[in-house]
Amino acid sequence: MAGSAGLALCGQALVVRGGSRFLATSTASSDDDVLFTYDCSTAEKKLEENKGEDGQPVDKGSDMILASTFSKSGSYFALTDDSKRLILFRTKPWQCLSVRTVVRRCTALTFMASEEKLLVADKSGDVYSFSVVEPQGCGKLELGHLSMLLDVAVSPDDRYVLTADRDEKIRVSWAAAPHSIESFCLGHTEFVSRIFVVPDHPELLLSSSGDRTLRLWEYRSGQELHCCHLTSLREPAEPWADKLDAHRQQLGYRQQLAFQHRVWDIAFEEGQGLWVLQDCREAPLALCRPVDGWWQAVPENAALKKVSACLRGNWAMLEGAAGVDVGFSGLYKATFDNVTAYLRKKEERLQKRRQNPPPGPNGQAKKTKPGEASLRCSS
């Protein structure tokens, strides 16, 4: 979420972001890797970029990175910032390809599997597409929700665009004709914070929500296959096999990992490794791998030492993330009982009238006849 530190991993390319900056390096153990850093506050600001896609003036933001992602192959990387900019990079080697303006501040973005387009979701509920092949091209409105969008994803075959919003909905739309809706995945009772198409089972979707559940869907039909309540999990006594039982179409709770410091973000690597970004300058990263069926921290690792050293040398960009609210608390909807408040105030007014009746025609207090007060109350 906005303002928090973030971690992204694709192949051996690793990106850590904080505030308006990010650094990119490799998890390979060689020492000749080039460290790439970028600061959005120094991004190119063209005169024509003073207006957004809708022609309205763009208010100046804080340059803070709001969302970022790799393309499927890792050849591209993109981010959006609080100044309503979409910045596209090539990663081999690292190079900024374009700085474009978006209509509103964005909440999530993803590349199409073909890597020809980039989808950007914003706070107003709209999804825009931007060309990767033509890095300077303007955005095109693809679809819209009536509620704030929190995440966007695409199916591995690029046939479907999946969007999650604050109103508990997951929508599955046709990529070629986004106005055509394939299905809705309904069941969450609070905002849907993240959605993820399972790579090895492209027909399945995982979703997380403010209702403290993790749900598994067959998204083309909108069928909920399994609901995991995170507040009532019990750790198993035996080592785990797979977290996802595709045959039984359900999730299995395997293990809980505890860390000494606040965890900012996590990212899985292809070789069954879990990288953890945490609030500790001396040990900003932790790496866990499965050993005899249990996830365990890796104490000595050349790649971990190298990347951690890079972060310690650039810790200033992460200092601002310490203590920052990740923003989920503001997504819960406040409820108001207007009827109860109205009846209470009405009763208070009636009590005052009983205690201080209005004056009669001669200036004297009007006497209330027996049963009149109860009649007024009932009216």
N, C-alpha and C positions, 0 to 999 in steps of 0.2 A: 504494500500500500504506500501511498504518498509519504515521503519523508523518511521511510525506514530504509535500512541497509538491505542490499539484495545480492544474491549469488546466482549465477547462471553457468551451466556446464554443457558443452557439446563436443564429444570426442575428447581430445586433449586440450581444447581451448576453454579457459576459465575466465570469467568476468566477475569482478566484485564492484558494486556501486554504492555510493553514499553521498548524499547531498546532490550537488551539481556535477560530480565527477565520477568516473569509473576507470578502472585499470584492467587490462587484459594481459594474460600470460598463458603459459602452457603447463600442464601437469606432468609433462615429460621430465625425466630426471636430468637431462642434459643442461649444461650451464650456459649455452650459447643462445638461448631463447631471448628474443627482444621483448622488453616490457613496453606496452603501449598504454598511454594515459590520455584521457580526454576530459575537458572541462566545458560544460554547456554554457557557462557564463562568457566564454570566448567564442561561441559559435557565431558564424557569419550572420549578420543582420542586414538584409537588403532593404532598400526603400520600399519596394513593392510588397514586402512582407509585413508592412504596418497594418494591412487589412487581411482578414481571414477569407475563407472560401465563400462566405456569404456576403462579402464586401463591407462588413462592419469593422470598425477599428478594433485592433487587438490590444487588450490591456496588458501591461507589462507584468510578468510573473517573477518568480524567485529563481528561475533556472533549475530548480530541483528536479531530478529525474523521477518520473512517476511510474514508468513501466519500461521493460526491456525484454528482448527475446532474441534467440538465435533462429536461423532458418534450419530446416531439417538436416541438411548436409554440413551445416556449420560454416558455409561460405559467406553468409551475410549475418549482420547483427543490426538491430534497430532499437531505438529508444524514443520516448516522448518525454517532454519536460513541462514544468509549470508555466513556461512562457509560450505554450501552445505550439511547440515545434516538434516535427518528426524528423529524426536524423538517421540516415542510413549509412552503414559501413560495409566495406568489403573486408574480410578477415585474413585473406591469404594473398599478399600481406595486408596488414591493417591499414585502411584508408577511408576517410570520410568521403562518401559519394555525393550526398546531397543534404541540404537543410530546407525542409518544407514547412509550411504553416498549416495547422489544422484549425477547424472551426471552433472547437471547445476543448477543454482539458480532457485528456484521455485517461482511461482506467486500465486498459489492457490492449494488447496487440499480438498478432500471430501472422506468420507467413503461410501462404498456401503451400501445399506439398510440392507443387511444381516450381516454387520459388519465383514465379513470375509476378505475383502480387502480394501485397501486405495489407492485412485487415486491421483497422484501428477502431476500437470501441470507445465511446465517450460518455460523459456524465449525463448528457441529455437523452441517452438511449439510442443513439444512432451508430451505425457501422459504416465507415468509409473505406474504400479500397484505394491503394496507391501502387502505381507500377514500380516494379523493381528493375525491369528491363530499361525503362525510361525514367531514370532517377529524378528528373526535374519535373515530371508530369504532375498535374493537379489531381486532387482526390475526387472520387466519385461516390455519391451516396448510394449504398447498397440496400440497407434495411433499417428499420427503426422500431424501438419499443416505446411504450408509454411510461417506462420507468428507467431509472439509472442503470446502465449496464456495468457489470462487475467483471465479466470475463468473456472471452470469445475463443473458439477453437474450430478446427476444420477436420473432416474425416480424412483418413490417409489417401483416399482416392479422389479428393477434392470435390466430391459430389455434394456434400452437405456443409453448411455453416451452422455451428451451434453457439447460441448466446445465452448468457445467464444474467438475470437482473435482480434488482432489490425486492421485487414483488414475488419472490419465491418461485419464479418460473424459469424453465429451461426450454428454449425454442429450437427446433430443428428445421432449417430452411434449405431450399434447393440453392446451391451456389450459382447455377446458371440462371435461375429466376428467383431471386430472394423473396419476392412477394408471395411465392408458393410455399406454404408451410407443410412440411411432412408430418410433424407431430409436436406435441408438447410433453415434456416430462414433468409431471406434477406430483407433489407429495411433500416437499419441504414446507415448513411452517414459518421460516424466516428467510432472509436474503440468501441467495446462492453465491458464495464467495469465489469458488473455483470449480472448473470443469476440466476433465482430462480424458481423452480417448485412449483406451488401452492399446499400446502398439502391437502386442502379440495377439490381441483379440479386437480387431478394428470395429466389431459390431457392438462393443461394450463401452460404456461411459461411466466414469466416476465423478461424483459431485460432493462438495463439502458445503456446509451451511452454518448460519448463525444459530440454527436450532440444535447444534452440537451432534449432528449425525453425518455419517459418510454413507452415501447411497450408490448402488450399482444399478445401471439401467441398460436395457436394450433400446437404444435411443431412436431407432427408426420407427418402432411401434409405440414408443413412449412408455413401455412397460417397466415398472420398478421390479428388479429381481431380488434385491436384498437391501436391508437398512441396518446399519451398524450404529448403535447408540454409544457415543464415545464416553459418556459419563458413567456407564455401567459395565466397563470392560474388566475382564479377569485374565491375568497373565497365565498362559498354559505352563504346565510343569515339564512338558516334553519339548525338545527342539522343534523348530518350525520347518515346514517344507516350502509351500508357496503361500503368499499373502492372499492371492486370488485363486479360488478353486473354480476354474472356468467350467468344469464338467458339472458341478453342482450349482453353478451360477450364484456363488456367494463369497463374501469376504471372510477371512479368518484372522483373528487377533493373535499375533505371535509373540511380540516382545515390546517392552517399554524401555526406552533409553533415557538415562538421566545424565545431565551435564551440570558442571559446577557454575557455569555462567549463563547469562541470558542468551538464548538462541535467537538470532536474527533471521536466518534463512537456511535452507538445506537444498542439496542437489544430488541426484543419483548419477553415477557414471556407468558406462557400459560394462565395465568389468566387475560389477557387483560391489561397488564402493559407494559409500554415503559421505559426502562432504558437508560439514557443518560450519557455518559462519557464526561466531559468537562474540559477545561483548567482553573481550579480554585482549589487551594490547600484547601481552607476553605470548598468548596462545590464541590468535584470532581465528584459526582454523583447526578443526578436528576431523579425522578420517576414520571411519568405521568400516570393517569388512566382516563377512560371515566366517566364523570359525566353529567347526563342529556343530553347525546348526544354530549358533547364537551370534548376534552382532556384537562385535567387540572393537574398542578403540585401538588404532594402530599406533604404538608408541614411537617407533622409529621408521621414518620413511623419507627418502631423499626428496621426492616431489613435494611432500607436505612441508618439509623444512624450507625448501626454496620459495614456495608460494607464501608461506607465513612470513618469511623475511621481507618479501616485497610489500606485504600489508603493513608490517611494522614500520617500514620506511615511508609509508603513505597513510599513516594512521589518522592524520588530520581530517581526511575526507569522511571517516567513520565516526569521529567524535560527536558530530551533531546528531547521530542516530541514537545515541545513548539516552534513554528515558523518553524517546518519542513514542507517542501513542500510535499504534499501527492503523488506527482509524475504524476498526470494526464496531466499536461502541456507538459511533454516530450513525450506523446503518440500521440499528434497531428502531422500530417505529414506536413513537409514544402513543399511548392510548388515553382517551379523555372520556369520562362519564358525565356528559353534559346534563343528562336527565336528573341524576341524583343531585348535582349542584343546583339546578333550577328549582327542584322541589324543596331543598333546604332553604334557599333564599326566600321562596314564597312563604314558607312557614314562619320565617323570621319576620317578614313584613306583617303577616297576620297577627303574630304575637304582639308586635308594637301597636297595632291598631286596637287590640283588645285592652292593652294597658293604657293607651292614650287615645280614647275615642275622639273623633272630630267634633267641633262645636256645633250646637243646634242653631235654629233660626235666631234666637235671642242672645247668642253668644255663649250660652251655657253648654256644658258638655252633654252630648246626646246620650240619653240612657238607652242602653241596649235591652230590648225586650227579650224575655225568656225564649230560648230556642233560636234567636236571630243569629247569634255568633256561630252556632253549629251550622245554620243554613248557609252563612257566608263561607264558612270553611269548606262546606261540601261543594259550593259553586266554584 
